[in-house]
């Protein structure tokens, strides 16, 4: 049996919430069965899903707490808006890397991932 500290349990909860968000974005995104999806629609859907995953799972060091990490988006929000002398630069760089990674993955998915053809009976 593994020992779950509060720190590791918090990361498991974050990962579970990210998976729930990905499933929600995947199944709730508007679908038009009669019309073929445009590449731009596919790109936006892929981008939002990848950005949600990367922005909520990229770890950033928590200032003033040694050896603890939190999602970069959370650290940036707290350091930017709630600290009088905050240091959001490191989390901003990590978020920018996540944004660029999401854009890259979305382009790769749209350009190289072929959609399965829809049969007539569906």
SULUR-V304170 format. One record per residue. N is the residue number from 1. OMEGA is omega in radians with two decimals (NA if undefined). Layout:
BEGIN
n;omega
N;OMEGA
N;OMEGA
END
This chain:
BEGIN
n;omega
1;-3.13
2;3.11
3;-3.13
4;3.03
5;3.13
6;3.14
7;-3.13
8;3.07
9;3.10
10;3.11
11;3.07
12;3.10
13;3.11
14;-3.14
15;3.11
16;3.12
17;3.09
18;3.09
19;3.08
20;3.11
21;3.12
22;3.10
23;3.12
24;3.13
25;-3.12
26;-3.03
27;-3.09
28;-3.14
29;-3.08
30;3.13
31;3.07
32;-3.07
33;-3.07
34;-3.07
35;3.05
36;3.14
37;3.06
38;3.11
39;3.13
40;3.09
41;3.09
42;-3.12
43;3.13
44;3.13
45;3.13
46;-3.13
47;-3.12
48;3.12
49;-3.13
50;3.14
51;3.09
52;-3.14
53;-3.06
54;-3.10
55;-3.13
56;3.14
57;3.08
58;-3.09
59;3.05
60;3.13
61;3.12
62;3.13
63;3.10
64;3.06
65;-3.06
66;3.05
67;3.04
68;-3.12
69;3.07
70;3.08
71;-3.06
72;3.13
73;-3.14
74;3.13
75;-3.14
76;-3.13
77;-3.12
78;-3.13
79;-3.10
80;-2.97
81;-3.01
82;3.12
83;3.10
84;3.08
85;-3.09
86;3.10
87;-3.08
88;-3.01
89;-3.10
90;3.12
91;3.06
92;3.11
93;3.12
94;3.09
95;3.09
96;3.06
97;3.07
98;3.11
99;3.11
100;3.08
101;3.11
102;3.10
103;3.13
104;-3.14
105;3.12
106;3.11
107;3.13
108;-3.12
109;-3.11
110;-3.07
111;-2.98
112;-3.11
113;-3.08
114;3.11
115;3.09
116;3.14
117;3.12
118;-3.14
119;-3.10
120;-3.04
121;-3.07
122;NA
END
